[in-house]
Amino acid sequence: MIAELGLAALWLGAALALLQLALGALALGTRHAGLQPALPAVAVAQAVLTGIAFLCLVALFMRSDMSVLLVATNSHSAKPMLYKFAGTWGNHEGSMLLWVSILAAGGALVALLERRLPMRTKTATLAAQAAIAIGFYAFLLFSSNPFARLNPAAPDGQGLNPLLQDPGLAFHPPTLYLGYVGMSVAFSFAVGALVTRDVGPGLARAMRPWVLGAWIFLTLGISAGSYWAYYELGWGGWWFWDPVENASLMPWLAATALLHSVTVLATRNGLPAWTIMLSVVAFSMSMVGTFLVRSGILTSVHSFAVDPTRGAFILGLLAVYIGGAMALFALRIGTVQSGSPFEPVSREGALVLNNLLLSGILVVVLVGTLYPLALEAANGTRLSVGAPYFNSSAGPLALLLLLVMAAGPLLRWRRDHPASLAARLAIPVLVLAAALLLVVAFLRPISLLPLLGLVTAAAVGTASLAPLWRRNLARTPLFTWGMVVAHLGCAVSLAGMAADSAFTKEVLVSLQVGETRRVGPYSVTFRQVSEVPGPNWSALDAELLVQRGSQAPFVMHPQSRTFTDPPMETNESAIATAWDGQLYLVVSAPQDDIHYPIRMWWKPFVTLIWLGGIMMALGGGLALLGRVDRDVFGWRRRLAGRAA
Amino acid sequence: MKAPALLKAVLMAALLAVAPAAAAGRYNDVQLADPAQERAAKALMTSIRCVVCRGQSIADSNADIAGDMRGEIRERIAAGESPESIRAWFIQHYGDWVSFQPRFTEASAPLWLIPALSLLFGVALARPLFRKRR
């Protein structure tokens, strides 16, 4: 019954999305403008129905209903409850249902919260949001029905990929999807404003909280995904330039560019065409990300769907939406007024440079990810593009971008003098010189990119605090704090990356019980091994006694887990965090009966990578609070004042 | 030039295939004594694809063959071979696909040309935004 209820709700949601689009199109004409107030109600009803469908699927997974095909192929009754719940979106159909549920919820929120835009623009925005949703409803209902029954029911399920049975990864996809969907709302606003010829600061202020919110979720999602790969894959790496990672990085790069250009449009009425274009690009990248992960075009742990018809369907959706948006952009861009002018040395100038460099990095990642696929599809040539290409192409652009980031917030809007900028940058430049001397004097040998990274991080970190100097901190607006914290987070993250790549100590050994080895400041003694049973796995558990200098010793337990449904082995690394880095231990199955391969890493300051990510998201949160307070409530306060 | 290299490749492949398991694993996950050599070996490993895995380098893979390939790299580095000649050997053995560092060829040129041209295009687009200094 639950499955049928879910399917019915999904069909009704799809029908309401069609209605929403049709009503919107009619209401935009002059004769039926009276229909406009109906749209928000339809949007909310659509979100409620789709939400019900999603909850039905969650219930089926939590009850382990093996008469549903999707549950039988992706779940197992012995799985812990958390992963039964999270398993709902650990598969193709479920994750697409989650996508469309969040999309519908985003539309409903716009319907309920957006009060400042002209009615017509809001109507066009809701119609655009419905148009996006229809494609995904069609995809679900015609080629990925999550509620299909299995007759006769399976005795038990086939299980979930063990790599995904981890709390970090359980909540990773929803976080990214919230980001993708936020981009879709920004895109719908842009389409709405193009349709009604209403591109201006008002649009930017309506769009900005969505862009900020989406950016926060993308930042958190990428940081969490990176930390998951770090501890779960068991080789100490934290970014692999895997296509699936790139699929989440591309929307983030575009969102970061959009975030900055939307600020220019809101504050200075500048860069209107760029802002519209970037919102199209950002949403396109979210779609490309979904396509890469969901179409099965990639051969990687993330690609659970290996069905070419689905790939073609998503590719078709991609072509329709991006092509449609580009066509609308080309038709209407002439009606967008050119923004307020500015000089090269100005806040706007730095933000244009920011947009260019971010777009450059985006193109590098996009080409590096898609070109090998296109080449293989075209003539069968197989080419691998990996870390050496991305680091050498995107790395220099990223370092330049950070230098611009240091200078940008210290510039005045419209025009500034190079000499006064130089004066404001004097202290960061001194810090840069001092850092360079210190690194060269004490930390050699070090290769070029980590050296540049450390030195840049020191200078940029100092510069990012500069907007607070000589200011009354209590009266500094919240969004300025947000910018400072986010920019400082970039420097912190960069410092962690550089420190990890320059100073990591690796020790690979084959140990017998009782032996001791040193890694970095630690001595590690192999005490014993035991078999540990888990709910759906059994583990080889190594007990290692770890001591640093004269501090109290402690015990760490890396495991090598063998899963039964489906059969697979994973490493559970053991990680000890100190203030200045992490000790990372991994054990694998023995080669003979007494020698156990143990991998040990001492990774100085590696935690800064993710701390920086959290700081960026926190900065985004502060900026969002500050903007909502000023744009939304400030506006209401002013209105109330005027009425009184 | 080509024939001996090919012969060597075939011989190495044969050697890898018949070498007793214990000997093959000698350097798989045991570091070289010389830190500079180990660094060079490690750098090469991160840019060689594990041929049975999905998009992982041999430096981050649990697969047995990745372990053997790591051992191969360490042995050759220890014997004094240069990383680039080892990469060339892998490419000859498994094709261009095995190296994560694409060579600049006609087929791979767009990897650099597209970003470079896009940046130029972006700069051209941005120019009219700026007002000249008075």
Boltz contact constraints between the chains, C-beta under 6 A:
constraints:
  - contact:
      token1: [A, 235]
      token2: [B, 60]
      max_distance: 6.0
  - contact:
      token1: [A, 237]
      token2: [B, 60]
      max_distance: 6.0
  - contact:
      token1: [A, 242]
      token2: [B, 55]
      max_distance: 6.0
  - contact:
      token1: [A, 299]
      token2: [B, 54]
      max_distance: 6.0
  - contact:
      token1: [A, 300]
      token2: [B, 54]
      max_distance: 6.0
  - contact:
      token1: [A, 300]
      token2: [B, 55]
      max_distance: 6.0
  - contact:
      token1: [A, 341]
      token2: [B, 131]
      max_distance: 6.0
  - contact:
      token1: [A, 343]
      token2: [B, 131]
      max_distance: 6.0
  - contact:
      token1: [A, 343]
      token2: [B, 133]
      max_distance: 6.0
  - contact:
      token1: [A, 344]
      token2: [B, 130]
      max_distance: 6.0
  - contact:
      token1: [A, 352]
      token2: [B, 126]
      max_distance: 6.0
  - contact:
      token1: [A, 356]
      token2: [B, 122]
      max_distance: 6.0
  - contact:
      token1: [A, 359]
      token2: [B, 122]
      max_distance: 6.0
  - contact:
      token1: [A, 360]
      token2: [B, 119]
      max_distance: 6.0
  - contact:
      token1: [A, 363]
      token2: [B, 115]
      max_distance: 6.0
  - contact:
      token1: [A, 363]
      token2: [B, 118]
      max_distance: 6.0
  - contact:
      token1: [A, 364]
      token2: [B, 115]
      max_distance: 6.0
  - contact:
      token1: [A, 367]
      token2: [B, 111]
      max_distance: 6.0
  - contact:
      token1: [A, 367]
      token2: [B, 114]
      max_distance: 6.0
  - contact:
      token1: [A, 367]
      token2: [B, 115]
      max_distance: 6.0
  - contact:
      token1: [A, 371]
      token2: [B, 110]
      max_distance: 6.0
  - contact:
      token1: [A, 371]
      token2: [B, 111]
      max_distance: 6.0
  - contact:
      token1: [A, 381]
      token2: [B, 107]
      max_distance: 6.0
  - contact:
      token1: [A, 382]
      token2: [B, 97]
      max_distance: 6.0
  - contact:
      token1: [A, 383]
      token2: [B, 96]
      max_distance: 6.0
  - contact:
      token1: [A, 383]
      token2: [B, 102]
      max_distance: 6.0
  - contact:
      token1: [A, 383]
      token2: [B, 108]
      max_distance: 6.0
  - contact:
      token1: [A, 384]
      token2: [B, 49]
      max_distance: 6.0
  - contact:
      token1: [A, 384]
      token2: [B, 97]
      max_distance: 6.0
  - contact:
      token1: [A, 384]
      token2: [B, 100]
      max_distance: 6.0
  - contact:
      token1: [A, 385]
      token2: [B, 102]
      max_distance: 6.0
  - contact:
      token1: [A, 386]
      token2: [B, 100]
      max_distance: 6.0
  - contact:
      token1: [A, 387]
      token2: [B, 46]
      max_distance: 6.0
  - contact:
      token1: [A, 388]
      token2: [B, 47]
      max_distance: 6.0
  - contact:
      token1: [A, 388]
      token2: [B, 100]
      max_distance: 6.0
  - contact:
      token1: [A, 388]
      token2: [B, 101]
      max_distance: 6.0
  - contact:
      token1: [A, 389]
      token2: [B, 102]
      max_distance: 6.0
  - contact:
      token1: [A, 508]
      token2: [B, 29]
      max_distance: 6.0
  - contact:
      token1: [A, 508]
      token2: [B, 31]
      max_distance: 6.0
  - contact:
      token1: [A, 597]
      token2: [B, 29]
      max_distance: 6.0
